[in-house]
Amino acid sequence: MASLEESAHKKLTGILSDSRISTSILAYKMLKENRYVNEAFLEMFVHYVYLMADTKLVPFHLAEIQQACGWLKDNMEELGLPDIVGKLPEEHTEYLAI
């Protein structure tokens, strides 16, 4: 499984580091993805924030990002958000409730 995560990491970092790609447009396109893709992305973001906020030693160019992640972590904990992140079963049918 480690090679699967390594491959996905390389693809994701390649996409996000390309300055020609707009992150706003990528976020807009995520609206069309299914629920599990969006939940997985949110879960990855929350884990990144927590890991970065708790890391004791970071490169100098990531110091501001670490501070922002610490602030985000504190605010997410205050709101109780990290407890609700995760893959939940979909509770919907193809019928519209009136």
C-alpha positions in Angstrom: 0.0 0.0 0.0 2.9 2.4 0.6 3.6 2.5 -3.1 0.0 3.5 -3.8 0.2 6.4 -1.3 3.6 7.4 -2.8 2.2 7.5 -6.3 -0.9 9.5 -5.2 1.4 11.9 -3.3 3.5 12.5 -6.3 0.5 13.2 -8.5 -1.1 15.5 -6.0 2.0 17.5 -5.3 2.7 17.7 -9.0 -0.7 19.2 -9.6 -0.6 21.6 -6.7 2.9 22.8 -7.4 2.2 23.6 -11.1 1.8 27.4 -11.1 -0.3 27.3 -14.4 -3.2 25.5 -12.6 -5.7 27.6 -10.7 -6.5 26.1 -7.3 -9.8 28.0 -7.4 -10.8 26.2 -10.6 -9.8 22.9 -9.1 -11.9 23.6 -6.0 -14.9 24.5 -8.3 -14.4 21.2 -10.2 -14.5 19.3 -6.9 -18.1 20.3 -6.6 -18.9 17.8 -9.3 -17.2 14.9 -7.6 -19.0 12.4 -5.4 -19.4 12.7 -1.7 -16.5 10.3 -0.9 -14.0 12.1 -2.9 -14.8 15.4 -1.2 -14.8 13.7 2.3 -11.4 12.1 1.5 -10.0 15.5 0.4 -11.3 17.2 3.6 -10.0 14.4 5.7 -6.5 14.7 4.1 -6.6 18.5 4.7 -7.5 18.1 8.4 -4.7 15.5 8.9 -2.3 17.9 7.2 -3.3 20.8 9.4 -2.9 18.6 12.6 0.4 17.2 11.5 1.8 20.5 10.5 0.5 22.2 13.7 2.1 19.6 15.9 5.4 19.3 14.1 8.2 20.7 16.2 10.8 21.3 13.5 9.9 22.6 10.0 11.9 24.3 7.3 12.1 28.0 7.5 10.0 28.6 4.4 7.1 26.7 6.0 7.1 28.6 9.3 4.2 30.8 8.3 2.2 27.8 7.1 2.9 26.1 10.4 1.5 29.1 12.3 -1.6 29.2 10.1 -2.1 25.4 10.7 -1.8 26.0 14.5 -4.5 28.6 14.3 -6.7 26.4 12.1 -6.2 23.5 14.5 -7.2 25.6 17.5 -10.3 26.9 15.7 -11.4 23.5 14.4 -11.0 22.0 17.9 -13.0 24.9 19.4 -15.8 24.2 16.9 -15.6 20.5 17.4 -15.0 19.8 13.7 -12.3 17.2 13.7 -14.6 14.7 15.4 -17.1 14.8 12.5 -14.6 14.3 9.6 -14.6 10.8 8.2 -16.5 8.6 5.8 -20.1 8.2 6.8 -22.6 6.1 5.1 -24.8 7.9 2.7 -28.3 8.3 4.0 -30.4 9.2 1.0 -32.7 7.6 -1.5 -33.5 8.4 -5.1 -36.9 9.8 -3.9 -37.5 13.4 -2.9 -39.0 13.9 0.5 -41.7 16.5 0.6 
